[in-house]
Amino acid sequence: MQRGKFVFWVLVTSALCGGVAFAADALVETDEEHIEALGEALTGPRPDARVDDLLSWIDPGRVPLVVRAGGHTTRFDEGGDDPGEAVREALAPLRGEGVELVQRSIAVEGDEARLSTRVRVSGGLLDVDLAMHRDGQGFWVREVRVLD
């Protein structure tokens, strides 16, 4: 009889621990999951919102930004010009219809992260590489690099 009670309590304890672990995992968003949301926004169903969603991850006052596209490099920092137009111009191919995700990768190492996305657009393939830096609780884009 004692063995049956022991097995019962082991099963109950295991179920409770598993439930707590499952709930904790569901409530805590990993860095990769957070960055994946940005990746999904870049190729999402709303062409007009793709670049605007990215702009919400940019704050040159917190983390200076470099935009590299079309052979040009532009730097933005606190008190400088608004990077919105440069980012919109660099990512203009994403604002069209028919953007198809080919490949996406996310790497997080400490306070640095990288989101690399390859998409098929009307003009062929487009590679977008975003380097990010953690400042406070979140990541901010520090470099937008576009290769077409």
N, C-alpha and C positions, 0 to 999 in steps of 0.2 A: 504494500500500500504506500509506503514512504517513497518508493522509487517512482510510482505514478504521479505523486504530488510534485516530486522534483522535476520530472519531465514536463509536467504541466507548467510550472513556474519558469522553466527554461524557455519554453515556447512562448509564453506570455511576455517575458522580458525581451526575447528576440523580436517579437512582433512590435513591441513598443519602441525599441531602439531603431528598427527599420522604418517605422512610421515617422519618428522624429527626424531621422536622416533624410527621408524623402521630403518632408515638409520644409526642412532647412534648405535643401537643394532647390526646391521650387521657389522659395522666397528670396534667395540670394542670386543676383545676376553676376556672372563672371565678367571679367574684362573682355574676354573673347565674345561673349554673347552681346555685350554692350556695343562693341565695335561692329559686330555682325549686323546690328540694326542699321548702322550707317551704310554698310555695304548694300543692304537690301534697299535702302532709300535711293542709292545712286542708280539702281536699275529697276526701280519700282514702276508701277503702272501709271503714275502721274508725271509726265515729262516736264511740266512746268514747276514741279516741286523738287525735282532731283537735286539741282544745284542749291536751291534755297535751303534744303535740309542740311546739306554740307556746310553752308555758311553759318548755321547755328553751332557748329563745332569749331569755329574760327574766332579768336579774340586776340588780336595782336598786342593788346594791353597786357595780357597774361603770358602769351607765348608768341614771340615774333614769327612771322610767316614768310615763306619763300614760295613763289609760284614760278615753275619752270615749264614752259610750253612754247612750241614753235620756234625754238632756238633763242628765246628771250628768258631772262631771269629778272624777276621783280621782287624786292624785299619790302615788307611792311612791318612796322613796329608801333609801339605806343605813341600816340600823338601824330602819326603819319596819315597818309591817305587811306581811304576805305578800300579794302581789298576786294570788295564785292564784284566790281566790274571786271577786274583781272581774272578772278576765279570763274565768273560767268563766261568770259571770252575763251578761257582755256578749256572749259568743259562744255562748250557750245554743242558738240556732237551728241552729248547726252540729253539735250533738250528736245531731240526729235523723236518721232515715232519709230517703232521697230528696233529698239535697243534690246539686244539679247545677251544675257550673261553667258560667257564662255568658261571663265575660270575666276575663282576668288580665293585668296589666301590671307590669313591673319596670323601675325606673330606678335607676341607680347613678351618682353623681357624687362622686368622691373618697371621703371617709369617710362620706357620707350615702347612704342607699338608701331606696326606697319600693316596697312590694308592695301593689298594689291589686287586690282580687278582688271580683267580683260573682257571687253565686250565687243560684240559685232554691231556695227552701226552701218548706216547706208553707204558710207565711204570705205568700208572695210573693217579692220580691227583697230581697236583703240585700247591702249594700256593706261590705266590711271593708278598711280602709286601715291598713297598718302602716308606720310610719316607723322607720328603723333607723340606728344609728350604729356605725361600726367602732371597736372597742377591742381593740387587739392584732391578732391574726390573723383575728378573725371579727367578724360583725355581731351586735349586740344590739338588740332591740326597745326603742325609747324612747317610742313612742306607739301605742296601739291605739285606733282610731276606728271605731265601728260606726254606720252609717246604715241605717235600715230604713224 
